[in-house]
Amino acid sequence: MKQKKKILVLSDHALSTSGVGTQTRHLINGLLEKGCWSFRQFGAALKHDSYETIVVNDDFVIKPIDGFGDRDLIRVTLATEKPDILFIFTDPRFFVWLFEMEDEIHQVCPIVWWHVWDNYPYPNYNDSLYQATDLINCHSHLTYEMIREKYPDKTNFVPHSVPEDMFFPMPDEEILKFKKMLLGNDKTSDHFVGIWVNRNAKRKRSNDVLWSWKLFLDMLEKKHGHRNATLIMHTDPMDHEGSNLFITSEMFEIHDSVYFSRERLEFDKMNVLYNVSDFCLNISYAEGFGLSTLESMNTETPIIALKTGGLTRQVVDHRDNSENGVALDVELRTLVGSQQVPYIFEDYVSCETVASAMLRLYEMGPEKRKELGKKSFDYARSEFSYQKVIDDWHDDLLEISKNWKNNHDRWTCHSF
C-alpha cells in the first residue's frame, strides 16, 4: 500500500464556524476522499473551550492552539512529524514569523498557501512572502490577477466552494413553513426577506446595513404603501469589534423589521436561513472572498454585492457580464494603510444605492427573482464547483510534493 503524504496545516480550527475554518474543513474532507493524504492541523483561535487533541480520524488530527503558532512549535513539529507539505491559510500578517524561518522549513518540505489579498494596488511589501512560498493558490480572482503578473509559474486561481449537499434549494412549501416558524405566522410567501451573514465588525459596515434597510423600508412604504419586509442579520449584535446593533435598529425605529440570528448554527440551519430569504447582501468595504453570498447562491437566492475583492466574480458572471442579483459599483475609493500594510484601497457604496438595489429586487416580483436565483445557482455550481476545487488542489499538491526541490531557489552563502 502506497504511503500517504502528510500535510501540516496552519489555519483556523477546521471544526470552527469561521469562514477560514469551514473552508479548511471542506478542503480536508474532500482531499481525504482521494486516499493519498494525511493531515495534522494546528487549529487556531483566540481561546478554545478545550485544548485536547481531536482525532477526527486516523488521517485528520487537530491540535487546538492560541494564535497560529511560533518558531519553536514549528521546529519541533518538523522534526517529529516530518511533513511532506506545510499548508498555510489566513492573513499573511499572522505568518511573518513563519516566513522569516522559511530556510529552516525548506530543509524539510515546501510551503503552500491558500491566499487572498483584498484589493489593489499590488502589495510590493508582500514580495518577500511570495518569494518564500512554493505554491500560491488564490481563492479570489482579483488576487490571482495581481499575483500572477509577478509569479506566473506558481500562482493559480482556486476559489472557495461548498459541498453540494450542504447548501441547496428547498421546496417552496418547506420554505414557507420555515419562514412562518422563524419570523411569525403572518409572514406569508409575499413577505420580502433579506439576509446579511457577517461578523459585526467595522469593515463589514453593519450599521450601514441597518441604515440601508431603513431607507429601503421608507422607499417601500412610499411607493407601495407597506413595510412588509424583514432583514435577517446572522451576527452578534453586541460584538466588541462592531456597533450595538440593537440600539442602532431602535434609533432607526426598524427593530420590528430586523431579526437577529445570534446563535452559532449548523450548516443545515444556515441552509434554511438562506432559503427563506429573497436576497443575500454584502457591502463590506474590504472583502477577500465573501462566503455567505456564495452559500446563498447555492440555495437559488440572488445576491446584492459590491464589486470589490472576491465578491466581483460572484455577483458578475465573468462569461457575459450579466448579474447574479444586483452588482453595486464602487462609488468611493480611499487609500488607507498601517505600519504592516502601508497601502491598500477600501471600496464604498452609498446606503441610498444599496436601498435602491433592494427595491429593484423587490419590484422584480417572485417569479423573476426565482429565475434570477436559478441563474445564480447554475453559475455557482459551474464556476465554484466543489469537486473541481478538490481536484485542482489534489493535482497541485501532488505536483509540488514531487518537484519542489528542483524548483526551489535555495539561499546561497558566498565567502569573500
MOKAWO-V296333 format. One record per residue. PHI is phi in radians with two decimals (* if undefined). PSI is psi in whole degrees, 0 to 359 (999 if undefined). NEAR is the number of other C-alpha atoms within 10 Angstrom. Layout:
BEGIN
phi=PHI psi=PSI near=NEAR
phi=PHI psi=PSI near=NEAR
END
This chain:
BEGIN
phi=* psi=131 near=3
phi=-1.19 psi=136 near=6
phi=-1.25 psi=138 near=9
phi=-1.36 psi=146 near=13
phi=-1.36 psi=137 near=16
phi=-1.75 psi=130 near=19
phi=-2.03 psi=125 near=23
phi=-1.63 psi=122 near=24
phi=-1.94 psi=129 near=24
phi=-2.03 psi=110 near=23
phi=-2.94 psi=183 near=25
phi=-1.00 psi=147 near=29
phi=-0.84 psi=126 near=25
phi=-1.18 psi=348 near=27
phi=-1.81 psi=9 near=16
phi=-1.49 psi=174 near=17
phi=-1.73 psi=3 near=16
phi=-1.19 psi=160 near=16
phi=-1.04 psi=315 near=17
phi=-1.12 psi=319 near=20
phi=-1.10 psi=312 near=20
phi=-1.17 psi=322 near=19
phi=-1.17 psi=324 near=22
phi=-1.06 psi=316 near=25
phi=-1.09 psi=313 near=19
phi=-1.04 psi=317 near=20
phi=-1.15 psi=312 near=21
phi=-1.09 psi=315 near=20
phi=-1.04 psi=319 near=15
phi=-1.17 psi=318 near=19
phi=-1.22 psi=329 near=20
phi=-1.06 psi=329 near=16
phi=-1.13 psi=338 near=10
phi=-1.24 psi=338 near=11
phi=1.41 psi=10 near=13
phi=-2.27 psi=15 near=15
phi=-2.23 psi=149 near=20
phi=-2.36 psi=137 near=21
phi=-2.09 psi=137 near=23
phi=-2.17 psi=121 near=21
phi=-2.05 psi=137 near=24
phi=-1.61 psi=106 near=24
phi=-1.52 psi=115 near=28
phi=-1.53 psi=150 near=22
phi=-2.96 psi=166 near=17
phi=-1.15 psi=314 near=9
phi=-2.62 psi=144 near=11
phi=-1.93 psi=152 near=13
phi=-1.20 psi=326 near=6
phi=-2.48 psi=145 near=9
phi=-1.91 psi=17 near=13
phi=-1.21 psi=141 near=11
phi=-1.14 psi=134 near=14
phi=-1.85 psi=120 near=15
phi=-1.76 psi=95 near=12
phi=-1.13 psi=314 near=10
phi=-2.79 psi=182 near=10
phi=-1.06 psi=335 near=9
phi=-1.89 psi=14 near=17
phi=-2.57 psi=96 near=20
phi=-2.14 psi=132 near=19
phi=-2.11 psi=129 near=22
phi=-1.94 psi=111 near=15
phi=-1.17 psi=137 near=23
phi=-2.44 psi=158 near=21
phi=-1.44 psi=131 near=13
phi=1.26 psi=205 near=16
phi=-2.01 psi=12 near=21
phi=1.86 psi=185 near=18
phi=-2.67 psi=178 near=12
phi=-1.04 psi=315 near=13
phi=-1.11 psi=319 near=9
phi=-1.07 psi=316 near=11
phi=-1.19 psi=319 near=18
phi=-1.03 psi=313 near=13
phi=-1.11 psi=318 near=11
phi=-1.18 psi=319 near=14
phi=-1.06 psi=322 near=19
phi=-1.28 psi=324 near=10
phi=-1.59 psi=317 near=9
phi=-1.53 psi=333 near=12
phi=0.83 psi=61 near=15
phi=-1.17 psi=155 near=21
phi=-1.49 psi=336 near=22
phi=-2.58 psi=140 near=22
phi=-1.84 psi=120 near=23
phi=-1.95 psi=123 near=20
phi=-2.07 psi=148 near=21
phi=-2.72 psi=94 near=21
phi=3.00 psi=191 near=17
phi=-1.04 psi=133 near=14
phi=-1.09 psi=339 near=17
phi=-1.06 psi=334 near=10
phi=-1.34 psi=348 near=14
phi=-2.09 psi=16 near=17
phi=-0.99 psi=317 near=13
phi=-1.05 psi=326 near=13
phi=-1.27 psi=318 near=20
phi=-1.15 psi=331 near=18
phi=-1.20 psi=341 near=14
phi=-1.96 psi=25 near=14
phi=-1.07 psi=331 near=16
phi=-1.12 psi=325 near=13
phi=-1.21 psi=317 near=15
phi=-1.09 psi=319 near=18
phi=-1.24 psi=353 near=20
phi=-1.28 psi=342 near=11
phi=-1.98 psi=314 near=16
phi=-2.78 psi=167 near=22
phi=-1.40 psi=164 near=24
phi=-1.94 psi=125 near=23
phi=-2.08 psi=152 near=22
phi=-2.48 psi=123 near=21
phi=-1.57 psi=105 near=24
phi=-2.02 psi=149 near=25
phi=-2.52 psi=143 near=26
phi=-2.29 psi=129 near=25
phi=-1.15 psi=325 near=19
phi=-2.84 psi=169 near=22
phi=-1.27 psi=170 near=16
phi=-1.22 psi=166 near=11
phi=-0.98 psi=131 near=17
phi=-1.44 psi=83 near=15
phi=-0.98 psi=331 near=11
phi=-1.24 psi=352 near=12
phi=-1.64 psi=357 near=14
phi=-1.01 psi=322 near=14
phi=-1.12 psi=329 near=12
phi=-1.26 psi=316 near=16
phi=-1.14 psi=322 near=19
phi=-1.14 psi=330 near=14
phi=-1.44 psi=352 near=21
phi=-1.77 psi=140 near=19
phi=-1.59 psi=335 near=21
phi=-2.55 psi=126 near=25
phi=-2.07 psi=101 near=25
phi=-1.70 psi=119 near=23
phi=-1.68 psi=129 near=24
phi=-1.63 psi=2 near=22
phi=-2.05 psi=135 near=27
phi=-1.18 psi=328 near=23
phi=-1.07 psi=316 near=23
phi=-1.06 psi=315 near=25
phi=-1.01 psi=315 near=23
phi=-1.07 psi=322 near=16
phi=-1.22 psi=309 near=18
phi=-1.31 psi=325 near=24
phi=-1.14 psi=336 near=16
phi=-1.05 psi=323 near=11
phi=-1.77 psi=335 near=13
phi=-2.29 psi=61 near=16
phi=-1.14 psi=333 near=12
phi=-1.39 psi=347 near=11
phi=-2.31 psi=17 near=19
phi=-2.06 psi=129 near=23
phi=-2.33 psi=161 near=24
phi=-1.79 psi=112 near=20
phi=-2.31 psi=98 near=21
phi=-1.33 psi=172 near=22
phi=-1.19 psi=160 near=24
phi=-2.76 psi=170 near=24
phi=-2.35 psi=144 near=22
phi=-1.02 psi=141 near=17
phi=-1.17 psi=337 near=14
phi=-1.58 psi=6 near=8
phi=-1.73 psi=316 near=13
phi=-2.18 psi=123 near=23
phi=-2.77 psi=158 near=20
phi=-1.27 psi=141 near=20
phi=-1.83 psi=160 near=15
phi=-1.08 psi=150 near=8
phi=-0.99 psi=319 near=11
phi=-1.17 psi=326 near=10
phi=-1.20 psi=320 near=12
phi=-1.06 psi=314 near=19
phi=-1.12 psi=321 near=18
phi=-1.08 psi=314 near=16
phi=-1.25 psi=327 near=16
phi=-1.08 psi=315 near=23
phi=-1.17 psi=321 near=15
phi=-1.11 psi=319 near=12
phi=-1.40 psi=315 near=15
phi=-1.87 psi=347 near=18
phi=2.14 psi=150 near=11
phi=-1.15 psi=341 near=12
phi=-1.42 psi=355 near=10
phi=-1.53 psi=94 near=19
phi=-1.53 psi=185 near=14
phi=-1.09 psi=336 near=16
phi=-1.58 psi=3 near=12
phi=-1.34 psi=124 near=16
phi=-1.45 psi=129 near=21
phi=-2.26 psi=131 near=25
phi=-2.01 psi=158 near=23
phi=-2.35 psi=142 near=27
phi=-2.31 psi=120 near=24
phi=-2.16 psi=105 near=23
phi=-2.83 psi=168 near=21
phi=-1.29 psi=142 near=19
phi=-1.35 psi=85 near=23
phi=-2.44 psi=161 near=18
phi=-0.96 psi=312 near=14
phi=-1.19 psi=343 near=15
phi=-1.44 psi=349 near=20
phi=1.04 psi=46 near=21
phi=-1.09 psi=320 near=27
phi=-1.14 psi=323 near=18
phi=-1.18 psi=331 near=17
phi=-1.10 psi=316 near=21
phi=-1.14 psi=320 near=21
phi=-1.08 psi=316 near=19
phi=-1.08 psi=320 near=21
phi=-1.14 psi=320 near=27
phi=-1.07 psi=315 near=22
phi=-1.11 psi=321 near=20
phi=-1.10 psi=313 near=23
phi=-1.05 psi=322 near=21
phi=-1.11 psi=316 near=16
phi=-1.09 psi=317 near=18
phi=-1.07 psi=316 near=21
phi=-1.16 psi=319 near=12
phi=-1.16 psi=320 near=11
phi=-1.57 psi=329 near=10
phi=-2.17 psi=358 near=11
phi=1.34 psi=19 near=10
phi=-2.69 psi=171 near=12
phi=-2.27 psi=42 near=17
phi=-1.40 psi=76 near=16
phi=-2.71 psi=149 near=19
phi=-2.35 psi=137 near=22
phi=-1.83 psi=122 near=24
phi=-1.57 psi=123 near=21
phi=-1.99 psi=105 near=24
phi=-1.56 psi=95 near=21
phi=-2.96 psi=175 near=20
phi=-1.67 psi=109 near=21
phi=-1.11 psi=345 near=21
phi=-2.09 psi=25 near=14
phi=-1.02 psi=134 near=13
phi=-1.19 psi=344 near=10
phi=-1.45 psi=351 near=12
phi=-2.31 psi=200 near=18
phi=-1.61 psi=164 near=18
phi=-1.38 psi=99 near=16
phi=-1.26 psi=336 near=22
phi=-1.05 psi=311 near=14
phi=-1.18 psi=321 near=13
phi=-1.09 psi=316 near=18
phi=-1.14 psi=326 near=19
phi=-1.22 psi=321 near=12
phi=-1.06 psi=319 near=10
phi=-1.41 psi=355 near=13
phi=1.03 psi=42 near=11
phi=-2.14 psi=12 near=19
phi=-1.05 psi=334 near=19
phi=-1.35 psi=348 near=11
phi=-1.91 psi=12 near=19
phi=-2.19 psi=128 near=23
phi=-1.93 psi=115 near=15
phi=-1.58 psi=117 near=17
phi=-1.68 psi=102 near=17
phi=-1.72 psi=338 near=12
phi=-1.48 psi=151 near=9
phi=-1.23 psi=127 near=13
phi=-2.00 psi=147 near=12
phi=-1.24 psi=166 near=9
phi=-1.05 psi=323 near=13
phi=-1.15 psi=326 near=12
phi=-1.32 psi=325 near=12
phi=-1.14 psi=324 near=18
phi=-1.05 psi=322 near=20
phi=-1.13 psi=315 near=20
phi=-1.05 psi=318 near=23
phi=-1.14 psi=320 near=32
phi=-1.17 psi=326 near=29
phi=-1.39 psi=356 near=28
phi=-1.70 psi=150 near=24
phi=-1.61 psi=343 near=23
phi=-2.81 psi=161 near=28
phi=-2.12 psi=137 near=26
phi=-2.01 psi=139 near=25
phi=-2.59 psi=117 near=26
phi=-2.16 psi=27 near=28
phi=-0.95 psi=142 near=27
phi=-1.40 psi=349 near=24
phi=-2.54 psi=116 near=23
phi=-2.53 psi=105 near=25
phi=-1.03 psi=311 near=20
phi=-2.26 psi=296 near=26
phi=1.62 psi=78 near=24
phi=-1.27 psi=326 near=23
phi=-1.10 psi=324 near=20
phi=-1.18 psi=321 near=26
phi=-1.15 psi=318 near=27
phi=-1.04 psi=317 near=24
phi=-1.18 psi=322 near=31
phi=-1.06 psi=328 near=32
phi=-1.24 psi=350 near=31
phi=-1.84 psi=13 near=26
phi=1.15 psi=33 near=29
phi=-1.88 psi=116 near=32
phi=-1.15 psi=164 near=32
phi=-2.16 psi=153 near=31
phi=-2.03 psi=119 near=24
phi=-2.58 psi=147 near=27
phi=-1.31 psi=140 near=27
phi=-1.40 psi=76 near=25
phi=-2.45 psi=150 near=29
phi=0.89 psi=222 near=26
phi=-1.30 psi=349 near=26
phi=-1.20 psi=329 near=28
phi=-0.99 psi=312 near=23
phi=-1.27 psi=347 near=20
phi=-1.46 psi=309 near=29
phi=-1.36 psi=337 near=28
phi=-1.96 psi=125 near=21
phi=-1.27 psi=108 near=17
phi=-1.14 psi=346 near=13
phi=-1.36 psi=327 near=9
phi=-2.45 psi=5 near=7
phi=1.14 psi=16 near=10
phi=-1.30 psi=169 near=13
phi=-1.98 psi=143 near=20
phi=-1.70 psi=44 near=27
phi=2.48 psi=239 near=27
phi=-2.27 psi=119 near=22
phi=-1.61 psi=125 near=21
phi=-1.72 psi=123 near=22
phi=-1.21 psi=148 near=16
phi=-1.24 psi=124 near=16
phi=-1.77 psi=338 near=11
phi=-2.55 psi=132 near=12
phi=-2.17 psi=130 near=12
phi=-2.11 psi=148 near=12
phi=-1.74 psi=115 near=12
phi=-2.05 psi=179 near=11
phi=3.14 psi=178 near=12
phi=-2.65 psi=183 near=8
phi=-1.18 psi=327 near=6
phi=-1.49 psi=325 near=9
phi=-2.09 psi=89 near=12
phi=-1.07 psi=329 near=12
phi=-2.72 psi=141 near=19
phi=-2.93 psi=147 near=19
phi=-1.42 psi=145 near=18
phi=-2.01 psi=138 near=22
phi=-2.00 psi=135 near=22
phi=-2.26 psi=150 near=21
phi=-2.27 psi=148 near=19
phi=-1.31 psi=155 near=15
phi=-1.16 psi=328 near=19
phi=-1.10 psi=320 near=14
phi=-1.16 psi=320 near=16
phi=-1.10 psi=316 near=27
phi=-1.06 psi=319 near=21
phi=-1.13 psi=325 near=17
phi=-1.14 psi=320 near=20
phi=-1.08 psi=316 near=27
phi=-1.11 psi=321 near=17
phi=-1.05 psi=316 near=13
phi=-1.17 psi=320 near=21
phi=-1.03 psi=315 near=20
phi=-1.31 psi=350 near=13
phi=-1.09 psi=326 near=12
phi=1.50 psi=162 near=12
phi=-1.02 psi=318 near=15
phi=-1.18 psi=315 near=9
phi=-1.20 psi=325 near=13
phi=-1.13 psi=323 near=20
phi=-1.13 psi=319 near=16
phi=-1.08 psi=317 near=14
phi=-1.14 psi=322 near=22
phi=-1.13 psi=320 near=25
phi=-1.14 psi=320 near=20
phi=-1.07 psi=316 near=20
phi=-1.07 psi=318 near=28
phi=-1.07 psi=311 near=23
phi=-1.07 psi=320 near=16
phi=-1.15 psi=314 near=22
phi=-1.07 psi=317 near=25
phi=-1.22 psi=334 near=18
phi=-1.46 psi=308 near=11
phi=-1.56 psi=345 near=17
phi=-2.22 psi=46 near=19
phi=-1.12 psi=127 near=18
phi=-1.09 psi=314 near=21
phi=-1.14 psi=324 near=17
phi=-1.15 psi=320 near=15
phi=-1.05 psi=314 near=22
phi=-1.10 psi=314 near=22
phi=-1.09 psi=318 near=15
phi=-1.12 psi=316 near=16
phi=-1.12 psi=318 near=19
phi=-1.01 psi=311 near=18
phi=-1.12 psi=318 near=10
phi=-1.14 psi=320 near=18
phi=-1.19 psi=321 near=20
phi=-1.07 psi=316 near=14
phi=-1.10 psi=314 near=12
phi=-1.22 psi=324 near=21
phi=-1.20 psi=333 near=15
phi=-1.45 psi=322 near=11
phi=-2.07 psi=2 near=11
phi=-1.13 psi=327 near=16
phi=-1.13 psi=326 near=16
phi=-1.29 psi=330 near=9
phi=-1.66 psi=342 near=10
phi=-1.33 psi=129 near=14
phi=-1.52 psi=106 near=12
phi=-1.40 psi=152 near=12
phi=-1.17 psi=143 near=7
phi=-2.12 psi=146 near=5
phi=-1.93 psi=127 near=6
phi=-1.95 psi=135 near=5
phi=-1.74 psi=142 near=3
phi=-2.05 psi=999 near=3
END
